[in-house]
């Protein structure tokens, strides 16, 4: 399984911008890849920085590249 840093580097090389790790975490949790909730989350039911809709497909493509999702 790829680390957040590896996914961020892949996305930076592919799209020329930095993607926040919280965006990656949001997409991973939507696909059931996270095992637990981060202990420093302010509100368990709400994300402070959810992944913007326009970048979601890029993150999903990166997860597919690393064979984390089909």
JOGI-V55209 format. One record per run of one state. SS is the DSSP state (helix for helix, strand for strand, loop for the rest). FROM is the first residue (numbers start at 1). TO is the last residue. Records with the same first field share a line. If there is no record, write none. Layout:
# JOGI-V55209
SS: FROM-TO / FROM-TO
This chain:
# JOGI-V55209
loop: 1-3 / 16-20 / 31-52 / 66-70
helix: 4-15 / 21-30 / 53-65
